[in-house]
């Protein structure tokens, strides 16, 4: 990829040196510093070119690179011979490890996203369960209130029926009382002998 940039740590791994050595090459101009915000990057093309330039003695196919934790020579490096096949195998494994690391990071990000979505779903289910419990409580309360109203209605109907019966009995008594009063008025208008005759004397 053109203009591909890598971090100092990745460049150090690709060149099989320490990050301190990469910083030294940046200071000496062996590598070019590329700034992106507050971070420092290196062009991958320069890393490849430097890696190729550090290959020495092509006839014996021996490659030299910095040996860690060794005394520094007057040139600034201790060089250890490594066979090309071993060096290329190390680079291949390094690339595989970096690819696997990237996959692991992607998998981890996917798992974290799914975990977050699962937690959110659990929260939604919990909230819905609470709403369902509240709805059940409301329905139960409404049923109890409806049952109470039905009982009140039945009681009111019974009392209304009793009142109607009492009103009918009262009307019947008022009718009988009216007849008695009418008969008394008629008897008051009769003569005394008519009263005797009515009594059968």
Secondary structure, DSSP 8 states (H G I E B T S, - for coil): -TT-EEEHHHHHHHHTS-HHHHHHHHHHTSS--EEETTEEEEEHHHHHHHHHHTEE-GGGTEEEEE-TT----TTS--EEEEEHHHHHHHHHHHHHHHHHHHHHHHHHHHHHHHHHHHHHHHHHHHHHHHHHHHHHHHHHHHHHHHHHHHHHHHHHHHHHHHHHHHHHHHHHHHHHHHHHHHHHHHHHTS-HHHHHHHHT-
